């Protein structure tokens, strides 16, 4: 059993190393930005897609088809309208999904996938730009393409050289590269991303602090001249484990937390101790327009709540439990 485990680990290392070498070859090919290089073709592909008024129609068969689905999903999620069209279904009516203004991105390692014939012919007939992702520029697909992304022809990780492994990894990464180049060129922001990802933990982390903060009477507050007895009552009644300290009822000057209170619990501690002697000065605050992601970076085991301030005035408070409630943690 131990020998079998060691053999499996060595196999995994060989596979990972093989695919890493494939990605290194891909990166080196992209660096060649001169005429005929993958870098130049990549730039042309980005320009064609960015200029299109319609969608990117991504297509491929077999393992390339699975990668094509992922590329379409990544493009769509980063603001570039995209759809996957199955090449075999294309000749049975799904060509109707391809419209003027679209760009076709076809994946085929050999460039000779017969199922792609219908969608390639359709694209050429109606002058729809065709971008090919293939390892053979002289293949049927490569010759028909307006832009040919020629992948380095490397060995598969499969010891028989048959199962698509390194090749599909390279396709996937080049697809990601297209999506990110388009995203950056468009100036796509985290807020744009949130609009397309409202669900799950990712959507929750891209919400705003104002969406979850407590306001008004829910904010624990005490005057700097008050006694700790009053501060403890306010902390306990509001349930956030802290109380904001204000000077003359307006200016935030500090915060008293459960931790501050525990550190003061000595033999000489008195409930008549002035709040100003216990508080932590210049407490950390966050803006209501900040993302939950930023609040998560500030909140830790030492800081479980943040005061929310705008233009120097405290307008709310957000607690770690609020972030848990919306699924951001």
Steps between C-alpha positions, in 0.01 A plus 500: 500500500786740583666425164171558320460838676854602405434397140180707493684805635773464238235469231333818627832686501573388142158616386527838672854551370395411146211746509721767656740462210207538263403828665859622483502425127170685467633805685811503281285481186284793616813708561567485126299805404646534150323407180403134502550466877232396748532832680405694187208266430388528862491881475296473178257261667449740792443789257247299295302399807512848658372656177213252459149627564371152580615197696795266492374163377738243647494151354695176514450124505593242763747621763550822304125547525511475880776762504299715258203496741724623779651774283150619403399506867813694598450755223136552597582533870755772428269716291558361150173351366573142395322172434607143435359334187546125465645439152296185440178681592594798283405315180165406655371851561735651756669707228209733566683601818776656287415852382661787312721689742614182675851354500557123487779351713555138393720257694657194339847374582539325164297756308330215317192445718234413242212612723627860475442509122144634519573791732824588318320502162219711647746753642681537169176527300364783714834677561498425871858527635648159579774457760662158517684350796700209360846344492510486119481819294480298176200297616154547352401722792826693500477584129140622528558715808526879485723481807685180586627452854763235432579308818845342553480133401613331822471149639194402696545402864329171414781240470333366185488848351125460443284646780471882464678630809776753439320621188174575681686673783663728244165571332344583835781736599500678164124543534550652845764729351249621240238568767741693724643706213146597399407570862797729551445675169139569596592633845280235662483566877411301810162676502438389142597149605254510789214594269560173315564293816227593750480151652715296735801601707654695211188714460479555875862618520435750221200654678541836672538564871193725490294196400562323832595766755287594801403867530328749728424386853662162433846662507647472855625838614612674817644839594871521580415644844280205597595226747582141409181386674299683233723370222450138612124544500509647148729223374278230647174647373618543141680165479794594275773453759606865479384856545602808302627791710410854397610842617213745545273245336639554149871436454616137509800481731523133588344159552468269798494130415459180698876464475560843650267412787672167569839669511368741766358232729760531773468535874488879483246516216193709578172539320550872560811498276458761224441350157775722356760313710401160361414571138720432199560828322460555125300183432502342156197587287371403159299690239140395424590472133785255567463140388435220750829354378678801651310464828609136517862606466459735799297272728697234686502314831613827660254728321152349466315823417572810293354844534375636170589864438425744221642853478627470856165397647414153631198373305493135599672186624567163337576180692666176399167323555343724232757377251429140598127559463529604134736212421817704449701281738 
